[in-house]
Amino acid sequence: MNSPVRRQPAGIRGHRRRSEARPPRLPSIRTVKIGTALAAALVLAGCASLSPDGGSADVQALVGTNPLMAGTTAQRAPDEASLKSVDALLAKPLDVEAAVRIALINGPRVQDAFATLQLSDADRVQAASLPNPVLSFSRLAQGREREFERMLSFNVLGLVTLPWQARWAGQRHEAAKLQAAQSVLVLAADTRRAWVRAVAAQQSVAYLRDAKEAAEAGAELAHRMAQVGNWSALQRTREQLLLADAAAQLARAEQAAVASREQLTRLMGLGGERAARYTLPDRLPPLPQAAPELGDVQALALRDRLDVRSAQAQNTAVAGSLGLTRATSVVNAMELGLVRNTTFENDADRTKKTQRGFELDLPIPIFDWGQSRNGRAEAMYLQSAARVRDVGVLAASEAREAWQGWNTAYALARRYRDEVLPLRRKVNEEMVLRYNGMLASVWELLAETRASMLAVNAGIEAQRDFWIADTDLQLALTGSSPGGMSALQTASAAEAPATGGH
């Protein structure tokens, strides 16, 4: 017997037809936002990849036009062609540009800087990668019953916050590029200083060796005159004292030459036969004819210095991480899992029951409402902002100090070049004429020779100090300082904001 068909009133049937005729509802704004975030996360995950050159091209773009670089490209690791170029540079007297090229090709410090940048690049790619799903499997037994449970879970919060994490890591990577560029410039500047000191020390050794020979001649003559009774023991002892002092100065100069050469060798990354093979020029390069017009050195430093730009980039990254921390302060983890549970009955029919469902893991903010994370993020931002101001003050102060030091060293070196050494040379020539005319004794001639050599050595030191001050000025205007570098490296070691990451 067929069951009676229950008819609905016409009004209800008409209402249902009108409902079926309605257009579909548009998704809500919240649904659109969530879908956009998920789509952006998928795009970021697909686009994130390691830089093929480790970021060396970006670093070269930052430092390529800097005068400290001598037109050289810093390399991550020396290849066969670059090693041949190093051998070619070592085959002739090593000028300062060649020393900088070798250091930027073969120096361990530049390789360490690029390795650090590659680590930052790896962190950037990791932050922009989708969190891996987690597969859980369990087998339970009770008597003759067997139960298998499988669950595939996803970190939902890590997926939603992926665009913010990727943007924050990208900002950190930009700061890391600036820090790598600073390391390259500091290496170039250190190599220039070491080259200047090595050449100046070698030049000083040559002049002090001549001064020692003059003192030896005077001591020998004094000994002979004392033997025949023409000189007293006091006069002979004074000449011997001059010889001992000249020998001591020469020994110190020779040790300084060895130390400065070894420092240059370390910066260039040379060892074995290469370390002993290269030669240095006989003298330092001449002074420039006039001091350059740089304008406002403070403005140049605040505009061009890499540590200032790096501090600003880090401050931007910390500001971005502050917003992410606030957004995830209460709920900092969320996992969604798909569950399939199968139970086998060990009976004659081999009964099987399968249960399907989902599982959501969500922390309940009862005791921790994220105050500590918010407080820590705000403190990190305040610390970063203070560091930006500190680096700016340091850059302006160092620029003024380096400019004043450059002018002082230049004036002193010019004074020796244009006044002291020409006058000393004139006095020496007049003394030789007086000696040839028997108007001066041999002791006066020897004393004047020693004084002239010491004046020349002081002029070499003034010239050395100028070229070191010139390097310091270039680094203070465009590069960084040891204080600024250490502060930024401390800041870069800070942890990422705490979220429900990977």
CORLIN-V129625 format. One record per pair of residues at least 4 apart in sequence whose ideal C-beta (glycine too) atoms are under 8 Angstrom apart, sorted by the first residue. I is the first residue (numbers start at 1). J is the second residue. Records with the same first field share a line. If there is no record, write none. Layout:
# CORLIN-V129625
I = J  J
This chain:
# CORLIN-V129625
8 = 12  13
9 = 13
10 = 14
11 = 15
12 = 16
13 = 17
14 = 18
15 = 19
16 = 20
17 = 21
18 = 22
27 = 31  32  35
28 = 32
29 = 33
30 = 34
31 = 35
32 = 36
33 = 37
34 = 38  160
35 = 39
36 = 40
37 = 41  160  163
38 = 42  159  160
39 = 43
40 = 44  162  163
41 = 45  130  159  160  162  163
42 = 46  130
43 = 47
44 = 48  128  162  163  166
45 = 128  129  130  162
47 = 128
48 = 124  125  128  129  166
49 = 125
50 = 121  122  125
51 = 55  118  121
53 = 57  76
54 = 76  114  117  118  121
55 = 59  114  117  118  120  121  173  176  177  180
56 = 60  74  75  76  114
57 = 61
58 = 62  177
59 = 63  74  114  117  177  180  181  184
60 = 64  73  74
62 = 177  178  181  306
63 = 69  74  181  184  185  306
64 = 69  73
65 = 69
66 = 185  188  474  478  479
67 = 474  478
68 = 100  185  188  189  192  471  474  475  478  479
69 = 74  100  104  184  185  188
70 = 96  97  100  101  188
71 = 97
72 = 97  100  101  104  105
73 = 104
74 = 104  105  110  114  184
75 = 79  82  104  105  110
76 = 111  114  115
77 = 111
78 = 82  83  86  105  106
79 = 83
80 = 84
81 = 85
82 = 86  105  106
83 = 87  106
84 = 88
85 = 89  101  105
86 = 90  102  105  106  274
87 = 91  274
89 = 94  98  101  102
90 = 94  102  270  274  277  278
92 = 279
93 = 279  280  281
94 = 98  99  102  195  278  279  280  281
95 = 99  281
96 = 100  192  195  196  285
97 = 101
98 = 102
99 = 103  191  192  194  195  264  267  268
100 = 104  188  191  192  195
101 = 105
102 = 106  107  268  269  270
103 = 107  109  110  187  188  191  267  268  269
104 = 110  184  187  188
106 = 268  269  270
107 = 111  187  191  267  268  269
108 = 112  269
109 = 113  183  187  267
110 = 114  183  184  187
111 = 115
112 = 116  183
113 = 117  180  183  184  187
114 = 118  180
115 = 119
116 = 120  176  179  180  183
117 = 121  176  177  179  180
118 = 122
119 = 123
120 = 124  172  173  176  177
121 = 125  173  176
122 = 126
123 = 127  169  172  173
124 = 128  166  169  170  172  173
125 = 129
126 = 169  502
127 = 165  166  168  169  496  501
128 = 162  165  166  169  170
129 = 502
130 = 159  162
131 = 154  155  158  159  162  501  502
132 = 502
133 = 152  153  154
134 = 152  153  154  155  335  337
135 = 150  151  152
136 = 149  150  151  152  153  337
137 = 148  149  150  151
138 = 148  149
139 = 146  147  148  149
140 = 146  147  148  149
141 = 145  146  147
142 = 147
143 = 346
144 = 345  346  347
145 = 343  344  345  346
146 = 343  344  346
147 = 341  342  343  344
148 = 341  342  343  344
149 = 339  340  341  342
150 = 339  340  341
151 = 337  338  339  340  359
152 = 337  338
153 = 335  336  337  338  359  361
154 = 159  335  336  337
155 = 159  333  334  335  500  501  502
156 = 160  334  335  336
157 = 161  328  331  332  333  334  499  500
158 = 162  165  499  500  501  502
161 = 165  324  327  328  499  500  501
162 = 166
163 = 167
164 = 168  320  323  324  327
165 = 169  324  499  501
166 = 170
167 = 171  320
168 = 172  317  320  321  324  496  497
169 = 173  496
170 = 174
171 = 175  313  316  317  320
172 = 176  314  317  492
173 = 177
174 = 178  313  317
175 = 179  310  313  314  317  488  492
176 = 180  492
177 = 181
178 = 182  306  307  309  310  313
179 = 183  306  310  485  488  489  492
180 = 184
181 = 185  306
182 = 186  306  307  310  479  480  484  485  488
183 = 187  485
184 = 188
185 = 189  306  475  478  479  480
186 = 190  475  479  480  482  485
187 = 191  267
188 = 192
189 = 193  471  472  474  475  479
190 = 194  267
191 = 195  264  267  268
192 = 196  467  471
193 = 197  468  471
194 = 198  260  263  264  267
195 = 199  264  280
196 = 200  284  464  467  468  471
197 = 201  260  263  264  464  468
198 = 202  257  260  261  263  264  280
199 = 203  280  281  283  284  464
200 = 204  260  284  460  461  463  464
201 = 205  253  256  257  260  261
202 = 206  257  261  280  282
203 = 207  282  283  284  460
204 = 208  253  256  257  457  460  461
205 = 209  250  253  254  257
206 = 210  282
207 = 211  453  456  457  460
208 = 212  246  249  250  253  453  457
209 = 213  250
210 = 214  453
211 = 215  246  249  250  449  450  453  454  457
212 = 216  243  246  247  249  250
213 = 217
214 = 218  246  446  449  450  453
215 = 219  239  242  243  245  246  247  446  450
216 = 220  243
217 = 221  446
218 = 222  239  242  243  443  446
219 = 223  239  240  242  243
220 = 224
221 = 225  239  442
222 = 226  231  235  236  238  239  240
223 = 227  236
224 = 228
225 = 230  231  236
226 = 230  231  232  233  235  236
231 = 235  236
232 = 236
233 = 237
234 = 238
235 = 239
236 = 240
237 = 241
238 = 242
239 = 243
240 = 244
241 = 245
242 = 246  450
243 = 247
244 = 248
245 = 249
246 = 250  450
247 = 251
248 = 252
249 = 253
250 = 254
251 = 255
252 = 256
253 = 257
254 = 258
255 = 259
256 = 260
257 = 261
258 = 262
259 = 263
260 = 264
261 = 265  280
262 = 266
263 = 267
264 = 268
265 = 270  271  275
270 = 274  275  278
271 = 275
272 = 276
273 = 277
274 = 278
284 = 460  463  464  467
285 = 467
287 = 410  413  414  417  463  466
288 = 292  410
291 = 406  407  410
294 = 300  403  477
295 = 299  300
296 = 300
297 = 301  399  400  402  403  477
298 = 302  396  399  400
299 = 303
300 = 304  399  477  478
301 = 305  308  395  396  398  399  476  477
302 = 308  392  395  396
304 = 477  478
305 = 309  395  476  477  478  479  480  484
306 = 310  478  479  480
307 = 311  391  395  479  480  481  484  485  488
308 = 312  388  391  392  395
309 = 313
310 = 314  488
311 = 315  384  387  388  391  392  484  487  488  491
312 = 316  388
313 = 317
314 = 318  384  387  488  491  492
315 = 319  381  384  385  387  388
316 = 320
317 = 321
318 = 322  380  381  384  494
319 = 323  381  384
320 = 324
321 = 325  377  380  496  497
322 = 326  377  378  380  381  497
323 = 327
324 = 328  497  499
325 = 329  370  373  374  376  377  497  498  499
326 = 374  377
328 = 332  370  498  499  500
329 = 369  370  371  373  374
330 = 365  369  370
331 = 362  363  365
332 = 363  370  373  498  499  500
333 = 361  362  363  500
334 = 360  361  362  500
335 = 360  361
336 = 358  359  360  361
337 = 358  359  360  361
338 = 356  358  359
339 = 355  356  357  358  359
340 = 354  355  356
341 = 354  355  356  357
342 = 352  353  354  355
343 = 352  353  354  355
344 = 350  351  352
345 = 349  350  351  352  353
346 = 350
347 = 351
365 = 369  370
368 = 372
370 = 374
371 = 375
372 = 376
373 = 377  497  498
374 = 378
375 = 379
376 = 380
377 = 381  497
378 = 382
379 = 383
380 = 384  494
381 = 385
382 = 386
383 = 387  491
384 = 388  491
385 = 389
386 = 390
387 = 391  487  488  491
388 = 392
389 = 393
390 = 394  487
391 = 395  484  487  488
392 = 396
393 = 397
394 = 398  481  483  484
395 = 399  476  481  484
396 = 400
397 = 401
398 = 402  476  481
399 = 403  476  477
400 = 404
401 = 405  476
402 = 406  469  472  473  475  476  477
403 = 407  473  476
404 = 408
405 = 409  469  472  473
406 = 410  466  469  470  472  473
407 = 411
408 = 412  469
409 = 413  462  465  466  468  469  470
410 = 414  466  469
411 = 415
412 = 416  462  465  466
413 = 417  459  462  463  465  466
414 = 418
415 = 419  420  462
416 = 420  421  455  458  459  462  463
417 = 421  459  463
418 = 422
419 = 423
420 = 424  455  458  459
421 = 425  455  456  459
422 = 426
423 = 427
424 = 428  451  452  455  456
425 = 429  452
426 = 430
427 = 431  448  452
428 = 432  448  449  452
429 = 433
430 = 434
431 = 435  440  444  445  448
432 = 436  445
433 = 437
434 = 439  440  444
435 = 439  440  441  442  444  445
440 = 444  445
441 = 445
442 = 446
443 = 447
444 = 448
445 = 449
446 = 450
447 = 451
448 = 452
449 = 453
450 = 454
451 = 455
452 = 456
453 = 457
454 = 458
455 = 459
456 = 460
457 = 461
458 = 462
459 = 463
460 = 464
461 = 465
462 = 466
463 = 467
464 = 468
465 = 469
466 = 470
467 = 471
468 = 472
469 = 473
470 = 474
471 = 475
472 = 476
473 = 477
474 = 478  479
475 = 479  480  481
476 = 481
480 = 484  485
481 = 485
482 = 486
483 = 487
484 = 488
485 = 489
486 = 490
487 = 491
488 = 492
489 = 493
496 = 501
